[in-house]
Amino acid sequence: MTIVAISEQLRNRELSPVELTRKCLSRIDRLNPVLNAFITVTGDSALAEARQAEQEIRSGKWRGPLHGIPIALKDLIDTAGVRTTAASALFLNRVPNRDADVVRRLREAGAVFLGKNNLHEFAYGGSSMISHFGAARNPWNPERITGGSSGGSAAAVAAELCYAAIGTDTAGSIREPAAYCGVVGFKPTYGLVSAEGVVPLSWSLDHVGPLTSSVADAAVVLRMISQDSTREYLSALEQNPAELLVGVPRAFFFEGLNPEIASAVESAIAFLRSIVKATLDIEIEVNTERTLQLAESYEYHRGWVDSSSDSYQPETLRRIRAGEKVTAEQRERGREELTTERERIKQVFQDVDALITPTMPVIPPLIAELEHHPDRLRPAELVMLRNTRPFNVWGLPAISVPCGFTAAGLPIGLQIAAAPGREDIVLCLASAFERATDWHKRRPEVPGNPVPK
């Protein structure tokens, strides 16, 4: 069931927040040994929060659609009194004394926190394989990666361990695992959701957003965590897309696609063509420069790299040190180029209202294969993140929604983006597509036994 449906039942006291929370905790207990989606489970405090929510709702003090809803947080989002590890031994015993801004907003909304999700160490990767706590595993096939870096969050939502999760996205880290796990992942406009209290990967590119089982749920969560309290997102789901012009940038984004992904995405485009004013093939210049991200990642970690290098996973340390030689001049030039890119992309939306691409160009690799050939991991991640990263550079709102499955039963994602601040257009198109299909309703059957070592 979706948050939208459940919240009304909670409000009408047809369901109990305690009942929902116990259900989630039971599934976590049974399935987390398989999926490794949670690093920390806060069962006792979750039940206490659920009891408080139940009492408030019974007293007529309903706070809104997230009141009493069990959710999870990527484990680089600070939570007061609960450790926030960033999936690293470096932060193994790090317990923040204050909540991140996004957590504070969710607490005010009455959400129930189940715990902290596994991720790629310090969010520096697109596989969620590199973690002090072991790899997160895909609910559709635990032998395959979840994508990353918000891999545990996507797996948790897909396996119904929680009703929503909050992730972060620097190059695709919400949308990639959403596509691979068959859920909705929404990266809003840069800065719309505060990253205060979130362990950074790159300050200039980091975005915070929701992973959910439906577009409507993503709209509900975004409304609660947004810094702009004047915006209402659910109404966008009812807008008519008939006057929208949709651009399809085939060069770059459609190159080297897995054939099954290509087929599913073309079918999705054909449907959208039937409900919008027109779809247009367009060309967009894509800047693949990564100097600024390299520099900012190293800038944050520099002191620990010098003093506590043994606490990092070797591959994470290697990636962080890749920014060591970036000069201050190069870093400043990178920030100037980022500003130029974000202004340049606005010109594209003088001709179209939205952009459509495949979320991922390839299917999720096997974990064992990448473990056996570790030299292939980073090249594979760069391919997987190819279609999502440009939207972080541009700072655009972008969503991944399920649009099909491979013959082997692996989910396929469709990416929809719009101009800065036009979350309404993204949600309108995503919702129209979702209503016409049932891909988002499918859920994996996860075996309740640990994966053999």
C-alpha positions as CSV (number, residue, x, y, z in Angstrom):
1,M,0.0,0.0,0.0
2,T,1.1,3.6,-0.7
3,I,1.7,6.3,1.8
4,V,-1.2,8.3,0.3
5,A,-3.6,5.4,1.0
6,I,-2.2,4.5,4.4
7,S,-2.1,8.0,5.7
8,E,-5.9,8.4,5.3
9,Q,-6.4,5.1,7.1
10,L,-4.2,6.2,9.9
11,R,-6.0,9.6,10.1
12,N,-9.3,7.8,10.3
13,R,-7.9,5.3,12.9
14,E,-8.5,2.3,10.6
15,L,-4.8,1.5,10.9
16,S,-2.3,1.8,13.7
17,P,1.2,3.3,13.4
18,V,2.3,0.7,15.9
19,E,0.9,-2.1,13.7
20,L,2.7,-0.7,10.6
21,T,5.9,-0.3,12.5
22,R,5.9,-3.8,13.9
23,K,5.2,-5.1,10.4
24,C,8.2,-3.3,9.0
25,L,10.4,-4.4,11.9
26,S,9.4,-8.0,11.3
27,R,10.2,-7.8,7.6
28,I,13.6,-6.2,8.4
29,D,14.3,-9.0,10.9
30,R,13.5,-11.6,8.3
31,L,14.9,-10.0,5.1
32,N,17.8,-7.8,6.1
33,P,20.1,-10.8,6.5
34,V,19.6,-11.3,2.8
35,L,19.6,-7.7,1.5
36,N,21.9,-6.0,4.0
37,A,19.8,-2.9,3.5
38,F,20.0,-1.6,7.0
39,I,23.2,-0.8,9.0
40,T,21.3,0.3,12.2
41,V,17.8,-0.7,13.1
42,T,16.2,1.5,15.8
43,G,13.4,-0.8,16.7
44,D,12.7,0.4,20.3
45,S,12.7,4.1,19.5
46,A,10.6,3.4,16.3
47,L,7.9,1.7,18.4
48,A,8.0,4.6,20.9
49,E,7.6,7.1,18.1
50,A,4.7,5.0,16.6
51,R,2.9,4.9,20.0
52,Q,3.3,8.7,20.3
53,A,1.9,9.1,16.7
54,E,-1.0,6.9,17.5
55,Q,-1.8,8.8,20.7
56,E,-1.6,12.1,18.8
57,I,-3.8,11.0,16.0
58,R,-6.4,9.6,18.5
59,S,-6.4,13.0,20.2
60,G,-7.1,14.8,16.9
61,K,-3.6,16.1,16.5
62,W,-2.9,14.7,13.0
63,R,0.2,16.4,11.6
64,G,-0.1,15.4,7.9
65,P,0.4,12.5,5.5
66,L,3.6,11.3,7.0
67,H,2.3,11.1,10.6
68,G,2.9,7.6,11.8
69,I,4.5,6.4,8.6
70,P,7.6,4.2,9.1
71,I,10.5,5.4,7.0
72,A,14.3,5.0,6.8
73,L,17.3,7.2,6.3
74,K,20.5,6.7,4.3
75,D,23.3,6.4,6.9
76,L,25.1,9.6,6.0
77,I,22.2,11.7,7.2
78,D,22.8,12.9,10.8
79,T,20.4,11.7,13.5
80,A,20.8,13.0,17.0
81,G,21.8,10.2,19.4
82,V,21.9,7.6,16.7
83,R,25.2,6.7,15.0
84,T,25.7,7.9,11.5
85,T,28.5,5.9,9.9
86,A,28.5,6.7,6.2
87,A,29.2,3.0,5.8
88,S,32.8,3.5,7.0
89,A,34.9,2.3,9.8
90,L,36.1,5.9,10.1
91,F,32.7,6.9,11.4
92,L,31.9,3.6,13.1
93,N,31.2,5.2,16.5
94,R,30.1,8.7,15.3
95,V,27.0,9.8,17.1
96,P,25.7,13.3,16.0
97,N,24.3,15.6,18.7
98,R,21.8,17.1,16.3
99,D,19.5,16.1,13.5
100,A,20.1,17.0,9.9
101,D,17.6,19.6,8.5
102,V,15.8,16.9,6.6
103,V,15.4,14.8,9.7
104,R,14.1,17.7,11.7
105,R,11.4,18.3,9.1
106,L,10.4,14.7,9.0
107,R,10.2,14.6,12.8
108,E,7.9,17.6,12.7
109,A,5.8,15.7,10.2
110,G,5.4,12.9,12.6
111,A,7.3,10.2,10.6
112,V,8.6,7.1,12.4
113,F,12.3,6.3,11.9
114,L,13.1,2.6,11.5
115,G,16.9,3.0,11.2
116,K,19.8,3.8,8.9
117,N,20.3,2.3,5.4
118,N,23.5,0.8,4.0
119,L,25.3,2.7,1.2
120,H,28.5,2.9,-0.8
121,E,31.1,4.1,1.6
122,F,30.9,7.9,1.9
123,A,28.6,7.8,-1.1
124,Y,31.7,7.6,-3.4
125,G,30.4,5.0,-5.8
126,G,27.5,3.7,-7.8
127,S,27.3,0.0,-6.7
128,S,26.8,0.0,-2.9
129,M,29.4,-2.8,-2.9
130,I,32.1,-0.9,-1.0
131,S,30.9,-0.7,2.6
132,H,32.4,-1.5,6.0
133,F,29.2,-3.5,6.6
134,G,29.3,-5.4,3.3
135,A,27.5,-5.0,0.0
136,A,23.8,-4.1,-0.2
137,R,21.9,-6.7,-2.3
138,N,19.2,-6.3,-4.9
139,P,15.8,-7.6,-3.8
140,W,15.0,-8.9,-7.4
141,N,18.2,-10.9,-7.4
142,P,20.4,-10.8,-4.3
143,E,23.4,-11.9,-6.4
144,R,23.3,-8.5,-8.2
145,I,24.1,-5.0,-7.0
146,T,21.5,-2.5,-5.9
147,G,23.2,0.4,-7.6
148,G,24.4,3.3,-5.5
149,S,25.2,5.0,-3.5
150,S,21.7,4.9,-1.9
151,G,21.5,1.2,-2.5
152,G,20.3,0.1,0.9
153,S,17.5,2.7,0.8
154,A,16.2,1.5,-2.6
155,A,16.4,-2.1,-1.6
156,A,14.5,-1.4,1.6
157,V,11.7,0.4,-0.2
158,A,11.5,-2.3,-2.9
159,A,11.3,-5.1,-0.3
160,E,8.7,-3.2,1.8
161,L,11.0,-2.9,4.8
162,C,9.8,0.7,5.0
163,Y,7.3,2.9,3.2
164,A,9.9,5.5,2.1
165,A,13.5,6.3,2.5
166,I,15.6,9.4,2.2
167,G,18.7,9.2,0.0
168,T,21.3,11.5,-1.5
169,D,22.3,12.0,-5.1
170,T,25.6,13.4,-6.3
171,A,25.8,11.7,-9.7
172,G,22.8,9.5,-9.7
173,S,22.8,8.0,-6.3
174,I,19.0,8.1,-5.8
175,R,17.9,7.4,-9.4
176,E,20.3,4.6,-10.2
177,P,19.4,2.3,-7.3
178,A,15.7,3.3,-7.8
179,A,15.9,2.0,-11.4
180,Y,17.8,-1.2,-10.4
181,C,15.4,-2.0,-7.5
182,G,12.2,-1.1,-9.3
183,V,11.1,1.9,-7.2
184,V,10.6,5.6,-7.7
185,G,13.6,7.9,-7.0
186,F,13.3,11.7,-7.1
187,K,16.2,14.1,-7.2
188,P,14.7,17.6,-6.8
189,T,16.2,20.9,-8.0
190,Y,19.6,21.6,-6.4
191,G,19.1,23.2,-3.0
192,L,15.3,22.6,-2.8
193,V,16.0,20.1,0.0
194,S,18.6,21.2,2.5
195,A,21.8,19.1,2.7
196,E,22.7,20.6,6.1
197,G,23.7,17.8,8.4
198,V,24.4,15.4,5.5
199,V,27.9,13.9,5.2
200,P,29.0,15.5,1.9
201,L,30.5,13.9,-1.2
202,S,30.6,17.1,-3.2
203,W,28.9,20.3,-1.8
204,S,28.2,21.7,-5.3
205,L,26.5,18.5,-6.6
206,D,24.9,16.8,-3.6
207,H,21.1,16.6,-3.7
208,V,18.7,15.1,-1.1
209,G,15.5,13.4,-2.1
210,P,13.0,10.5,-1.6
211,L,12.8,6.9,-2.7
212,T,9.2,5.6,-2.6
213,S,7.0,3.0,-4.2
214,S,4.9,5.5,-6.1
215,V,5.1,8.9,-7.7
216,A,2.4,10.2,-5.4
217,D,4.4,9.1,-2.4
218,A,7.5,10.9,-3.7
219,A,5.4,14.1,-4.0
220,V,4.1,13.7,-0.4
221,V,7.6,13.2,1.0
222,L,9.1,16.0,-1.1
223,R,6.4,18.4,0.2
224,M,7.5,17.6,3.8
225,I,11.2,17.9,3.3
226,S,11.3,20.8,0.9
227,Q,12.7,24.2,2.1
228,D,9.9,25.9,0.1
229,S,6.8,25.4,2.2
230,T,4.6,27.3,-0.3
231,R,4.8,24.6,-2.9
232,E,2.2,21.8,-3.2
233,Y,3.3,18.8,-5.3
234,L,0.3,16.4,-5.1
235,S,-1.8,18.8,-7.3
236,A,0.9,18.4,-10.1
237,L,-0.1,14.8,-10.4
238,E,-3.6,15.8,-11.7
239,Q,-2.3,18.3,-14.3
240,N,-3.0,17.6,-18.0
241,P,0.3,16.9,-19.9
242,A,-1.4,17.5,-23.3
243,E,0.4,20.8,-23.9
244,L,3.8,19.7,-22.9
245,L,6.7,19.4,-25.4
246,V,9.0,16.5,-24.5
247,G,12.6,16.4,-25.7
248,V,14.4,13.1,-26.3
249,P,18.2,13.7,-26.3
250,R,19.3,10.5,-28.2
251,A,23.0,11.4,-28.6
252,F,25.0,10.4,-25.5
253,F,22.0,9.2,-23.4
254,F,20.8,6.4,-25.8
255,E,24.2,5.2,-26.8
256,G,25.3,1.6,-26.0
257,L,22.0,0.7,-24.3
258,N,21.2,-2.9,-23.3
259,P,18.7,-4.0,-25.9
260,E,16.0,-4.8,-23.3
261,I,16.4,-1.4,-21.7
262,A,16.2,0.2,-25.2
263,S,13.0,-1.6,-26.0
264,A,11.3,-0.7,-22.7
265,V,12.3,2.9,-22.9
266,E,11.1,3.2,-26.5
267,S,7.7,1.8,-25.5
268,A,7.5,4.3,-22.7
269,I,8.3,7.2,-25.1
270,A,5.7,5.9,-27.5
271,F,3.1,6.1,-24.7
272,L,4.2,9.6,-23.7
273,R,4.0,10.7,-27.3
274,S,0.3,9.8,-27.2
275,I,-0.5,12.0,-24.2
276,V,1.7,15.1,-24.8
277,K,1.7,17.7,-27.4
278,A,4.8,16.3,-29.1
279,T,8.1,14.5,-28.5
280,L,11.1,16.0,-30.2
281,D,14.6,14.5,-30.8
282,I,17.0,17.1,-29.6
283,E,20.7,17.5,-29.0
284,I,22.3,18.6,-25.7
285,E,26.0,19.2,-25.1
286,V,27.0,17.1,-22.1
287,N,30.0,18.2,-20.0
288,T,31.7,15.1,-18.5
289,E,34.3,17.0,-16.5
290,R,34.7,15.7,-12.9
291,T,37.4,17.9,-11.5
292,L,35.2,19.8,-9.1
293,Q,33.7,16.7,-7.6
294,L,37.2,15.2,-7.1
295,A,38.4,18.4,-5.5
296,E,35.5,18.8,-3.1
297,S,35.6,15.1,-2.0
298,Y,39.2,15.4,-1.2
299,E,38.7,18.7,0.5
300,Y,36.2,17.2,3.0
301,H,38.4,14.1,3.7
302,R,41.8,15.6,3.6
303,G,42.5,15.5,7.4
304,W,41.4,11.9,7.9
305,V,43.2,10.7,4.8
306,D,46.4,11.9,6.4
307,S,45.7,10.6,9.9
308,S,43.3,7.7,9.5
309,S,43.8,6.2,6.1
310,D,43.5,2.6,7.4
311,S,39.9,3.3,8.4
312,Y,38.8,3.6,4.7
313,Q,38.0,0.8,2.4
314,P,41.1,0.8,0.0
315,E,39.0,1.6,-3.1
316,T,37.3,4.6,-1.4
317,L,40.7,5.9,-0.3
318,R,42.0,5.6,-3.8
319,R,39.0,7.6,-5.2
320,I,39.4,10.3,-2.5
321,R,43.1,10.7,-3.2
322,A,42.3,11.2,-6.9
323,G,41.4,14.8,-5.9
324,E,44.7,15.4,-4.0
325,K,46.5,17.1,-6.9
326,V,43.6,19.4,-8.0
327,T,44.8,22.9,-7.5
328,A,42.8,25.8,-5.9
329,E,42.8,27.5,-9.3
330,Q,41.3,24.3,-11.0
331,R,38.7,24.0,-8.2
332,E,37.6,27.6,-8.7
333,R,37.5,27.2,-12.4
334,G,35.3,24.1,-11.9
335,R,32.9,26.1,-9.8
336,E,32.7,28.8,-12.5
337,E,32.1,26.2,-15.2
338,L,29.3,24.7,-13.1
339,T,27.6,28.0,-12.9
340,T,27.9,28.4,-16.7
341,E,26.5,24.9,-17.2
342,R,23.5,25.6,-15.0
343,E,22.7,28.7,-16.9
344,R,23.3,27.1,-20.3
345,I,20.9,24.2,-19.7
346,K,18.1,26.6,-19.2
347,Q,18.2,27.5,-22.9
348,V,17.1,23.9,-23.7
349,F,13.8,24.5,-21.9
350,Q,13.0,27.4,-24.3
351,D,12.2,24.7,-26.8
352,V,10.9,21.8,-24.7
353,D,9.2,21.4,-21.3
354,A,10.8,18.1,-20.2
355,L,13.5,15.6,-21.1
356,I,13.2,11.8,-21.3
357,T,16.1,9.3,-21.2
358,P,16.8,5.8,-19.9
359,T,17.9,6.0,-16.3
360,M,20.5,3.3,-16.7
361,P,22.2,2.1,-19.9
362,V,23.0,-1.4,-18.6
363,I,21.5,-4.0,-16.3
364,P,22.9,-4.4,-12.7
365,P,26.1,-6.5,-12.7
366,L,26.7,-9.6,-10.6
367,I,28.4,-8.8,-7.2
368,A,30.6,-11.9,-7.5
369,E,31.8,-10.9,-10.9
370,L,32.9,-7.4,-9.7
371,E,34.5,-8.9,-6.6
372,H,36.4,-11.3,-8.7
373,H,37.5,-8.5,-11.1
374,P,37.8,-5.4,-8.8
375,D,39.6,-3.5,-11.5
376,R,36.3,-3.5,-13.4
377,L,34.2,-1.9,-10.6
378,R,35.0,1.8,-11.2
379,P,34.7,1.6,-15.0
380,A,31.4,-0.2,-14.6
381,E,30.1,2.4,-12.2
382,L,31.0,5.2,-14.5
383,V,29.0,3.6,-17.3
384,M,26.0,3.0,-14.9
385,L,26.1,6.7,-13.8
386,R,26.5,8.1,-17.3
387,N,22.9,9.1,-17.8
388,T,22.2,10.4,-14.4
389,R,25.3,12.5,-13.6
390,P,24.6,15.3,-16.1
391,F,21.4,16.2,-14.2
392,N,23.4,16.8,-11.0
393,V,25.8,19.1,-13.0
394,W,22.7,21.0,-14.3
395,G,21.0,20.9,-10.9
396,L,17.7,19.9,-12.6
397,P,14.8,18.0,-11.0
398,A,14.9,14.4,-12.3
399,I,13.0,11.2,-11.4
400,S,13.4,7.6,-12.2
401,V,10.2,5.5,-12.5
402,P,9.8,1.8,-13.3
403,C,9.1,1.2,-17.0
404,G,9.6,-2.5,-17.5
405,F,11.5,-5.6,-16.7
406,T,14.2,-7.7,-18.5
407,A,13.5,-11.3,-19.4
408,A,15.5,-12.2,-16.2
409,G,13.1,-10.2,-14.1
410,L,15.3,-7.2,-13.4
411,P,13.6,-3.7,-13.3
412,I,14.2,-1.0,-15.9
413,G,13.9,2.7,-15.2
414,L,12.8,5.7,-17.2
415,Q,14.3,9.1,-16.3
416,I,12.2,12.3,-16.6
417,A,13.7,15.8,-16.0
418,A,12.6,19.4,-16.3
419,A,13.8,22.9,-15.8
420,P,15.0,24.1,-12.4
421,G,12.1,24.5,-10.1
422,R,9.7,22.6,-12.3
423,E,9.1,19.6,-10.1
424,D,5.5,19.9,-11.1
425,I,6.2,19.0,-14.7
426,V,8.4,16.0,-13.7
427,L,5.7,14.7,-11.4
428,C,2.9,15.3,-13.9
429,L,4.6,13.2,-16.6
430,A,5.8,10.5,-14.2
431,S,2.3,10.2,-12.7
432,A,0.6,10.0,-16.1
433,F,3.0,7.2,-17.1
434,E,2.6,5.4,-13.8
435,R,-1.2,5.5,-14.0
436,A,-1.1,3.8,-17.5
437,T,1.2,1.0,-16.4
438,D,1.6,-1.5,-13.6
439,W,5.4,-1.8,-13.4
440,H,5.5,0.1,-10.1
441,K,3.1,-2.3,-8.5
442,R,5.3,-5.3,-8.9
443,R,7.3,-6.4,-5.8
444,P,10.2,-8.9,-5.5
445,E,9.8,-12.2,-3.6
446,V,12.8,-12.1,-1.4
447,P,13.9,-15.4,0.2
448,G,14.0,-15.2,3.9
449,N,17.5,-16.8,4.2
450,P,21.0,-15.3,4.1
451,V,22.8,-15.5,0.8
452,P,25.4,-18.2,1.0
453,K,29.0,-17.0,1.3
